[in-house]
């Protein structure tokens, strides 16, 4: 908070925030209860903070205290602060497109938070298309404290305050919009003035962009500036965004009025050459002066700024809601982010993967002629499996990724050892039960451990491939080779060893489920070797029999069952052969896990879920 100057101060002295205000611990934070809706509960978290507050503390408040979900996308909305009228088609495209894009990706929406202008339209969009869950809305208003009417009513520590956002025609103050979920009330000591929040807003946006879009991905949180209507200040804001390095894409709704329409006009008349004919430029200057009610000199300055924006036209998207061939507004918004950030193909794939938008990846990323770095698609498949993105697994398979090529010992073990919450703990307890010992902290489960767990759950004379002597011998030999090379070889050398090993061992022509859990010996194990099936002869006097060491859909299917990923398991079950056998094995494993969960005293809903999956 800040302390305002007293009446005894010299009024002729020019007021300065640095000289006439001092910082102190905030005295206004808690929950505001909006009283303008009888049909739904509208409450928001709020805090009064100084204009120079530390951004780390602000983000800690939002993520830890307010328990907001980490953003996968940042949508910052700019436009007119005064009330204006939108054409019905533009209003529908803006409302539905913004909220649908935000909800499908887990985005944060930033506005000024006041109950007029563009912030009011965002609130109406949330009301129409948003959800009732406060944590899922994530619509944040960054508002000047001194601009809010009756802000004294919000003073108090961890308070619950009713708030009536009805405009008073006799006041120049503003009111908070009731359909925002969080408010950062920025205080610099001024009263009734707009603009002090802009500096903190820009700094906060840049700080949010440094966050990772997902713990597994190196991609940072992307940002998009959405422009609807707007005054002269919006032109400077857009230029600041598109001239950044890397640039922030800008999405302009044509037909919304003023600045947005000027951008759309100039975008269409400059073209690739970015040259504006002199006669058109003169008419454009007159139009700028009329739209903003400014003189010729100011109009010329704004025209220069608009032309500078066109130098970065690849980061600007003009959306015409009247066009019949225009794509859906939410898809257009997200596509503009992929195209406007100068991101590589791998970074674009990471964005769509974090958003779980396989439709965008199929249309814009996984396209013919796209160049990929070695191993990037394999990494994407691993990320899709770990993040439980069924649609992306299907998309990658449809684009030529095969499980026999993708799966290696390392990748399959990484899938089993990726933390999965309660399921991960349950698997560790199963391994402890099978091995009849307590596992140390940080224990890494091996494929041999998983083979023992599979046999334990299925019971009887069932024999897993992972526990067979040939597999264990090859597995231990592989681990010994890797451990000897760790101190002298780079990561690339280790991958070459894995590749060389996998090239020795190829899968047979007819894969069956018993490669994961094999109840009997192959009858054709002494048959002559064909060109598509090679045998690896173990050295050291071991029995001279073929060693089949390959992975396919069955191995990933069993992993999905053990990790309680039912949708992924159902998808993988539909691929490969022996569907009835795999369904029988999965049913038996689920029922055994349900029985084990009850015996160990695990939550009843986990046991019931295992049982439901078996049906």
C-alpha positions in Angstrom: 0.0 0.0 0.0 1.0 3.6 -0.2 0.2 6.6 2.2 -1.4 9.6 0.6 -0.2 13.2 1.3 -2.0 15.1 4.1 -4.0 18.3 3.5 -1.3 20.4 5.2 1.1 19.8 2.3 1.9 22.6 -0.1 -0.6 22.2 -3.0 1.6 24.1 -5.4 4.4 21.6 -5.1 4.3 19.1 -7.9 3.1 15.7 -6.5 5.5 12.8 -6.9 4.9 9.2 -5.9 8.6 8.9 -4.9 8.5 12.0 -2.7 5.0 12.0 -1.3 4.2 8.3 -0.8 5.9 5.6 1.2 5.5 1.8 1.1 4.1 -0.3 3.9 2.6 -3.8 4.2 -0.6 -4.2 2.3 -3.8 -3.5 4.3 -6.3 -4.8 1.7 -6.6 -8.4 0.6 -9.1 -11.2 0.7 -12.2 -12.1 -1.2 -14.7 -9.7 -2.9 -18.3 -10.9 -3.3 -20.1 -9.3 -6.2 -23.8 -8.6 -5.6 -25.1 -8.1 -9.1 -26.1 -11.7 -9.9 -28.9 -13.7 -8.3 -28.3 -16.8 -10.5 -24.6 -17.6 -9.7 -21.9 -16.9 -7.2 -19.4 -14.4 -8.4 -16.4 -14.0 -6.1 -12.9 -13.0 -6.7 -9.6 -12.9 -4.8 -8.0 -9.5 -4.6 -4.9 -7.8 -3.2 -3.7 -4.1 -3.0 -0.1 -3.9 -4.0 2.5 -1.2 -4.8 3.4 -0.4 -8.3 7.0 -1.7 -7.7 6.1 -4.9 -6.0 8.5 -7.8 -6.5 7.2 -10.1 -9.3 8.4 -13.2 -7.6 6.2 -12.4 -4.6 3.2 -11.6 -6.8 3.5 -15.0 -8.7 3.9 -16.8 -5.4 0.7 -15.2 -4.2 -1.1 -16.3 -7.3 0.2 -19.8 -7.6 0.5 -20.8 -3.9 -1.9 -18.7 -1.9 -4.6 -18.3 -4.5 -3.8 -21.8 -5.9 -4.2 -20.8 -9.5 -3.2 -23.4 -12.0 0.0 -22.7 -13.8 -0.7 -21.1 -17.2 0.0 -22.8 -20.5 -0.8 -19.7 -22.4 -1.1 -16.0 -21.6 -3.8 -14.0 -23.4 -3.4 -10.2 -22.7 -6.5 -8.2 -23.9 -6.1 -4.6 -24.9 -8.6 -2.1 -26.3 -10.8 0.8 -25.4 -11.4 1.6 -21.7 -14.6 3.5 -22.4 -17.8 1.8 -23.3 -18.3 1.1 -27.0 -20.6 -1.1 -29.1 -19.5 -4.2 -30.9 -21.3 -5.6 -34.0 -23.1 -8.9 -33.0 -20.9 -11.1 -35.2 -17.7 -9.5 -33.9 -18.9 -9.8 -30.3 -19.8 -13.5 -30.7 -16.5 -14.3 -32.4 -14.5 -12.4 -29.7 -16.4 -13.9 -26.8 -16.6 -17.5 -27.9 -13.1 -17.5 -29.5 -11.3 -16.0 -26.5 -13.0 -18.2 -23.8 -12.9 -21.4 -25.9 -9.2 -20.9 -26.6 -8.5 -20.1 -22.9 -10.4 -23.1 -21.5 -9.0 -25.6 -24.0 -5.4 -24.6 -23.3 -5.4 -23.6 -19.6 -4.7 -20.0 -20.3 -4.7 -16.9 -18.1 -6.5 -13.9 -19.4 -5.2 -10.4 -18.4 -7.4 -7.3 -18.6 -7.8 -3.9 -16.8 -10.5 -5.5 -14.7 -12.9 -2.5 -14.8 -16.6 -2.7 -15.7 -16.3 -0.7 -18.9 -14.9 -1.1 -22.3 -13.0 -4.2 -23.4 -12.8 -5.5 -19.8 -16.6 -5.5 -19.6 -16.8 -7.5 -22.8 -14.3 -10.0 -21.5 -16.5 -10.4 -18.4 -19.6 -10.9 -20.5 -17.6 -13.6 -22.5 -16.8 -15.4 -19.2 -20.4 -15.1 -18.1 -21.6 -16.7 -21.4 -19.0 -19.2 -22.2 -16.9 -19.6 -19.0 -17.3 -22.2 -16.3 -18.5 -21.7 -12.7 -15.3 -23.0 -11.1 -13.2 -20.1 -9.8 -10.0 -21.9 -10.3 -10.8 -22.7 -13.9 -11.7 -19.1 -14.9 -8.3 -17.5 -14.3 -9.4 -14.1 -15.6 -7.2 -11.5 -13.9 -7.8 -7.8 -13.7 -4.8 -5.5 -13.1 -6.5 -2.3 -12.0 -5.4 1.0 -10.5 -6.4 1.1 -6.9 -7.0 4.9 -7.0 -9.4 4.5 -9.9 -11.9 2.3 -8.0 -14.9 3.9 -6.5 -15.3 3.2 -2.8 -12.0 1.4 -2.6 -12.0 2.1 1.2 -14.6 -0.7 1.5 -12.0 -3.2 0.4 -9.5 -2.3 3.2 -8.9 -5.1 5.6 -6.6 -8.1 6.0 -8.0 -11.4 4.7 -11.5 -10.0 4.6 -14.7 -11.0 2.8 -16.3 -7.9 1.3 -19.6 -7.5 -0.6 -19.2 -5.3 -3.7 -21.9 -3.7 -5.7 -20.5 -2.9 -9.2 -23.3 -0.5 -10.3 -22.0 2.6 -12.0 -22.6 6.0 -10.5 -23.1 8.6 -13.2 -21.9 11.4 -10.9 -18.5 9.9 -10.3 -15.4 9.7 -12.5 -14.2 6.5 -10.7 -14.6 3.0 -12.1 -16.0 -0.3 -10.8 -14.6 -3.8 -10.8 -16.1 -6.3 -13.3 -17.9 -9.0 -11.5 -16.9 -11.9 -13.8 -13.1 -11.7 -13.2 -11.7 -14.3 -10.8 -8.7 -12.3 -9.5 -7.7 -8.7 -9.1 -4.3 -7.1 -8.6 -5.1 -3.5 -7.4 -2.0 -1.4 -8.2 -1.4 1.6 -6.0 1.0 4.4 -6.8 -0.6 7.0 -4.5 -2.7 8.7 -7.3 -6.5 9.1 -7.2 -8.8 8.8 -10.2 -6.0 8.3 -12.7 -5.6 5.5 -15.2 -2.3 4.1 -16.3 -0.2 3.3 -13.2 -1.0 -0.4 -13.7 0.6 -0.6 -17.1 4.2 -0.9 -15.9 3.5 -3.7 -13.5 1.3 -5.5 -16.0 4.1 -5.5 -18.7 6.7 -6.7 -16.1 4.3 -9.4 -14.9 3.7 -10.6 -18.4 7.4 -11.0 -19.1 7.8 -12.8 -15.8 5.0 -15.2 -16.6 6.7 -15.9 -20.0 9.7 -17.3 -18.2 7.7 -20.1 -16.6 7.7 -23.5 -18.2 4.6 -24.5 -20.1 4.8 -28.0 -18.6 7.3 -29.7 -16.2 8.3 -32.1 -18.9 8.8 -29.5 -21.7 11.5 -26.9 -22.1 9.1 -24.6 -23.9 8.2 -21.3 -22.1 4.7 -20.0 -21.7 3.7 -18.3 -25.0 1.8 -15.0 -25.0 -0.7 -13.4 -27.4 -2.0 -9.8 -27.4 -5.7 -9.6 -28.4 -6.8 -6.2 -29.7 -10.5 -5.1 -29.8 -11.3 -1.5 -30.6 -8.8 0.7 -28.7 -7.4 4.3 -28.6 -4.0 5.8 -29.6 -2.2 4.1 -26.7 -3.1 0.6 -28.2 -1.0 1.4 -31.3 2.2 1.9 -29.1 1.3 -1.2 -27.1 1.1 -3.3 -30.3 4.4 -1.9 -31.6 6.1 -2.8 -28.3 4.8 -6.4 -28.5 5.6 -7.1 -32.2 9.1 -5.5 -31.9 10.1 -7.7 -29.0 12.7 -10.5 -29.4 11.1 -13.0 -29.7 8.0 -11.1 -30.9 4.6 -11.4 -29.1 1.9 -12.2 -31.7 -1.0 -9.8 -32.0 -4.5 -10.9 -32.9 -6.8 -8.0 -34.1 -10.6 -8.3 -34.4 -11.5 -6.4 -37.5 -14.8 -4.5 -37.3 -14.5 -3.7 -33.6 -13.7 -0.1 -34.3 -11.0 2.6 -33.9 -7.4 1.2 -33.6 -8.4 -2.3 -34.5 -9.9 -1.2 -37.8 -7.0 1.1 -38.6 -4.7 -1.9 -38.2 -6.9 -4.0 -40.5 -7.0 -1.3 -43.2 -3.3 -0.8 -43.2 -2.5 -4.5 -43.1 -4.6 -5.0 -46.3 -3.2 -2.0 -48.2 0.5 -2.5 -47.4 1.0 -6.0 -48.6 4.3 -7.8 -48.7 6.2 -4.7 -50.0 5.0 -2.7 -47.0 4.6 0.3 -49.2 1.6 2.6 -48.9 0.6 4.7 -51.9 0.8 8.5 -51.3 -2.8 9.2 -52.1 -4.0 6.4 -49.8 -1.6 7.6 -47.1 -3.2 11.1 -47.2 -6.7 9.7 -46.9 -5.4 7.4 -44.1 -4.0 10.4 -42.2 -7.4 12.1 -42.4 -9.1 8.9 -41.2 -6.7 8.7 -38.2 -7.4 12.3 -37.2 -11.2 11.7 -37.4 -11.2 8.4 -35.5 -9.2 9.7 -32.6 -10.2 13.4 -32.8 -6.6 14.6 -32.9 -4.8 17.1 -35.0 -2.7 16.5 -38.2 0.6 16.3 -36.4 -0.5 13.7 -33.9 -2.2 11.8 -36.7 1.1 11.8 -38.6 2.9 10.4 -35.6 0.4 7.6 -35.2 0.6 6.8 -38.9 4.3 6.4 -38.5 3.8 4.0 -35.6 1.2 2.0 -37.5 3.6 1.6 -40.4 6.3 0.5 -38.1 3.9 -2.2 -36.8 3.5 -3.4 -40.4 7.3 -4.0 -40.5 6.4 -7.0 -38.3 3.3 -8.1 -40.1 4.2 -11.7 -39.8 3.4 -11.4 -36.1 0.0 -9.7 -36.7 -3.2 -11.6 -37.6 -6.3 -9.8 -38.7 -9.5 -11.7 -38.0 -12.6 -10.8 -40.1 -15.7 -12.4 -38.5 -17.7 -11.5 -41.6 -15.5 -13.7 -43.9 -17.1 -17.0 -44.8 -13.8 -18.8 -45.3 -12.4 -17.8 -41.9 -11.6 -20.6 -39.5 -13.1 -20.9 -36.0 -12.0 -18.0 -33.8 -10.4 -20.1 -31.1 -8.4 -22.1 -33.7 -7.4 -18.8 -35.4 -6.2 -17.4 -32.1 -4.1 -20.4 -31.3 -2.8 -20.7 -34.9 -1.6 -17.1 -34.8 0.5 -17.9 -31.8 2.2 -20.8 -33.6 2.9 -18.7 -36.7 3.7 -15.4 -35.0 6.4 -16.3 -32.4 9.1 -17.5 -34.8 9.1 -20.8 -32.9 10.7 -23.9 -34.4 8.7 -27.0 -35.4 9.7 -28.7 -32.2 8.6 -25.7 -30.1 5.3 -25.5 -31.9 4.7 -29.2 -31.3 5.5 -28.7 -27.6 2.9 -25.9 -27.4 0.2 -28.0 -29.0 1.1 -31.0 -26.8 0.9 -28.9 -23.6 -2.5 -27.5 -24.8 -3.7 -31.0 -25.8 -4.7 -29.7 -29.2 -3.8 -32.4 -31.7 -6.0 -30.7 -34.3 -3.7 -27.8 -34.4 -0.6 -30.0 -34.5 -2.0 -32.0 -37.4 -3.0 -28.9 -39.4 0.0 -26.6 -38.7 3.0 -28.6 -37.4 3.0 -32.2 -38.6 2.7 -31.2 -42.2 4.4 -32.5 -45.3 7.9 -31.1 -45.9 8.5 -30.1 -42.2 12.1 -30.6 -41.1 12.7 -32.3 -37.7 15.8 -32.7 -35.6 16.9 -36.3 -35.0 15.0 -37.8 -32.1 12.5 -34.9 -31.7 9.5 -37.0 -32.8 10.5 -39.8 -30.5 10.7 -37.3 -27.6 7.3 -36.0 -28.5 5.9 -39.6 -28.4 7.5 -40.1 -24.9 6.1 -36.8 -23.7 2.6 -37.7 -25.1 2.6 -41.0 -23.3 3.8 -39.5 -20.0 1.4 -36.6 -20.2 -1.5 -39.0 -21.2 -2.3 -37.3 -24.5 -4.1 -40.0 -26.3 -4.9 -37.9 -29.3 -1.2 -37.1 -29.8 -0.2 -40.7 -29.6 -2.7 -41.5 -32.3 -1.5 -38.5 -34.4 2.2 -39.6 -34.2 1.3 -43.2 -35.0 -0.7 -42.0 -38.0 2.3 -40.0 -39.2 4.6 -43.0 -39.3 5.8 -43.5 -35.7 6.0 -47.2 -34.9 6.2 -48.6 -31.4 8.8 -51.2 -32.4 11.1 -48.3 -33.6 10.2 -46.0 -30.7 10.4 -48.3 -27.6 13.8 -49.0 -26.1 14.8 -50.3 -22.7 15.5 -46.8 -21.5 12.2 -45.3 -22.7 10.1 -48.1 -21.4 11.8 -47.9 -18.0 11.4 -44.1 -18.0 7.6 -44.6 -18.5 7.4 -46.8 -15.5 9.6 -44.5 -13.3 7.9 -41.2 -14.2 6.1 -40.1 -11.1 2.3 -40.7 -11.4 1.1 -39.8 -7.9 -0.9 -42.5 -6.2 -0.4 -44.9 -9.0 3.3 -44.7 -8.8 3.3 -45.4 -5.0 1.0 -48.3 -5.6 3.4 -49.8 -8.1 6.3 -49.4 -5.7 4.3 -51.2 -3.0 3.6 -54.0 -5.5 7.3 -54.4 -6.2 8.0 -54.5 -2.5 5.4 -57.2 -2.1 6.9 -59.3 -4.9 10.5 -58.9 -3.8 9.5 -59.1 -0.1 11.7 -56.3 0.9 11.6 -52.5 1.5 12.9 -50.4 -1.3 15.2 -47.5 -0.6 14.1 -43.9 -1.3 14.5 -43.0 -5.0 14.5 -46.7 -6.1 14.3 -47.0 -9.9 12.1 -49.8 -11.1 13.5 -52.1 -13.8 11.7 -54.1 -16.5 12.6 -57.2 -14.6 10.7 -55.8 -11.6 7.8 -55.1 -13.8 7.9 -58.7 -15.1 7.7 -60.0 -11.5 4.7 -57.7 -10.9 2.9 -58.9 -14.0 3.4 -62.5 -12.9 2.3 -61.7 -9.4 -0.9 -60.0 -10.6 -1.9 -62.7 -13.2 -0.8 -65.6 -11.1 -0.6 -69.3 -12.0 2.1 -70.5 -14.4 2.1 -67.2 -16.2 5.7 -66.3 -17.3 6.6 -62.7 -18.3 9.1 -62.1 -21.1 10.9 -59.6 -18.7 11.8 -62.4 -16.3 13.1 -65.0 -18.8 16.7 -65.9 -18.7 17.5 -64.7 -22.2 16.0 -61.3 -21.5 17.7 -60.9 -18.1 21.1 -61.9 -19.6 20.8 -59.4 -22.4 19.4 -56.7 -20.1 22.2 -57.1 -17.6 24.8 -57.1 -20.4 23.3 -53.9 -21.7 23.3 -52.2 -18.2 27.0 -53.3 -17.7 28.0 -51.7 -21.0 26.2 -48.5 -20.2 27.7 -48.2 -16.7 31.2 -48.7 -18.1 30.7 -46.0 -20.7 29.1 -43.3 -18.5 32.4 -41.9 -17.2 34.1 -41.9 -20.7 31.3 -41.4 -23.2 28.8 -38.6 -23.9 25.1 -39.1 -24.1 25.2 -39.4 -27.8 27.6 -42.4 -27.4 25.2 -44.1 -25.0 22.4 -43.7 -27.6 24.6 -45.2 -30.2 25.1 -48.3 -28.0 21.4 -48.6 -27.5 20.7 -48.3 -31.2 23.4 -50.8 -32.1 22.0 -53.3 -29.6 18.4 -52.9 -30.8 19.6 -53.4 -34.4 20.9 -56.8 -33.5 17.5 -58.0 -32.3 14.5 -57.7 -34.6 10.9 -58.7 -34.0 9.3 -61.7 -35.7 6.7 -61.4 -38.4 3.7 -62.2 -36.1 3.9 -60.4 -32.8 1.7 -61.8 -30.0 0.9 -60.8 -26.4 3.3 -63.3 -24.9 6.2 -61.0 -25.5 5.0 -59.0 -22.5 3.6 -62.0 -20.6 4.4 -65.3 -22.2 2.6 -68.4 -20.8 4.4 -70.9 -23.0 7.4 -71.5 -25.3 7.3 -70.7 -28.9 6.6 -73.9 -30.9 8.7 -72.6 -33.8 11.7 -71.6 -31.8 13.9 -74.2 -33.7 12.5 -73.2 -37.1 14.9 -71.8 -39.7 15.6 -68.1 -39.5 14.0 -66.0 -42.2 15.3 -62.7 -43.5 13.0 -60.8 -41.2 13.9 -62.7 -38.0 17.5 -62.9 -36.7 18.8 -64.8 -33.7 21.1 -63.4 -31.1 23.4 -66.2 -29.8 24.3 -65.5 -26.1 28.0 -66.1 -25.4 29.6 -67.8 -22.5 28.2 -71.3 -23.0 24.5 -70.3 -22.7 21.9 -72.3 -24.5 21.9 -71.6 -28.2 18.3 -70.5 -28.7 17.0 -67.4 -30.4 16.5 -64.4 -28.2 13.5 -62.2 -29.0 14.0 -58.8 -27.5 11.5 -56.3 -29.0 8.8 -54.1 -27.8 5.4 -53.2 -29.4 1.9 -52.1 -28.5 1.5 -54.9 -25.9 4.3 -53.5 -23.8 2.9 -50.0 -23.7 -0.6 -51.4 -23.2 0.5 -53.2 -20.1 2.2 -50.0 -18.9 -1.0 -48.1 -19.3 -2.9 -50.7 -17.3 -0.4 -50.7 -14.5 -0.5 -46.8 -14.5 -4.3 -46.7 -14.4 -4.5 -44.8 -17.6 -7.8 -46.2 -18.9 -8.3 -44.1 -22.0 -4.7 -44.7 -23.1 -5.1 -48.5 -22.4 -8.3 -48.6 -24.5 -6.6 -46.9 -27.4 -3.6 -49.2 -27.3 -5.8 -52.2 -26.9 -7.4 -51.5 -30.3 -3.9 -51.8 -32.0 -2.0 -54.9 -32.6 -3.2 -58.5 -32.5 -4.7 -60.9 -29.9 -7.2 -58.3 -28.7 -9.2 -60.9 -26.7 -6.0 -62.2 -25.0 -4.9 -58.7 -24.1 -8.4 -57.8 -22.7 -8.4 -61.0 -20.6 -4.9 -60.2 -19.2 -5.9 -56.6 -18.4 -9.1 -57.6 -16.7 -7.1 -60.1 -14.5 -4.5 -57.4 -13.6 -7.1 -54.8 -12.7 -9.0 -57.2 -10.5 -5.8 -58.3 -8.7 -4.8 -54.6 -8.2 -8.3 -53.9 -6.8 -7.9 -56.8 -4.4 -4.4 -55.6 -3.4 -5.7 -52.1 -2.8 -8.3 -53.3 -0.4 -5.9 -55.5 1.4 -3.4 -52.7 1.8 -6.0 -50.3 3.2 -5.7 -47.9 0.2 -8.6 -45.5 -0.4 -11.8 -47.3 -1.4 -12.3 -45.2 -4.5 -9.0 -46.4 -5.9 -10.0 -50.1 -5.5 -13.5 -49.3 -6.9 -11.8 -47.6 -9.9 -9.6 -50.6 -10.6 -12.7 -52.8 -10.4 -14.6 -50.6 -12.8 -11.7 -50.6 -15.3 -11.9 -54.4 -15.4 -15.5 -54.5 -16.6 
